[in-house]
Amino acid sequence: MSASAQRVRPGGKLRSIGFGGPGCSCWRRRWRHHRARPGRDAIPRMPTPLRSARRGWRSTSHAPPLLDTHAWFWWLDGSGPLTRKVRTTLDAYPDTQRPALCAISLWEVALLVELGRVRLRQGFDEWIEVAAATETVRLFDVTPAVAKELLHLPRSFHRDPADRLIVATARALDLAVLTDDGPIRRSGLVRLWRP
């Protein structure tokens, strides 16, 4: 793990924080207006009345978001650049309205643990049982509606299959997404969740 993905805790111990790391430029970027151009995007961008040049597309609903893999990890691990407001809002949702999670995120974290890019405080088996429990998140598998959305995503958008699946799931379920992924944020294909 690179030094940028570790944080020094009081007492001088390094703590693994997973993706990005402190000072990640993703969170400091200024968001620009991106308009669909003929030939560039095959499908229209998600409509929303709130548009901010600094923050990109924002969700106007208070419904729980679909979490991108890194946001899910940061939320449960207590690490990363999530604000206190984001964490407390996610924690406050009732058991019947937990944040949503795409099933591929389970595979992504397992892969990152296997590659040594993420270190957990306890074993993976224990962590995943709590992290994917129904009291923590609502887990969504690939459905025919998600597969249709996958087929309609522009080819120019993000070649990472996990991120494509997360976007397709958000579109199929009409959910806003909590993500720090630049290509997803700039795409305009999904609403971005804000507490």
Buried (B, 14 or more C-beta within 10 A) or exposed (E): BEEEBBBEEEEEEEEBBBBBBBEBEBEEBEBEEBEBEEEEBEBEBBEBEEEEEEEBBBBEEEBBBBBBBBBBBBBBBEBBBBEEEBBEBBEEBEEEEBBBBBEBBBEBBEEBBEEEBBBBEEEBEEBBEEBBEEEBBBBBEBEEEBEEBBEEBBEEBBEEEBBBBBBBBBBBBEBBBBBBBEBBBBBBBBBBBBB
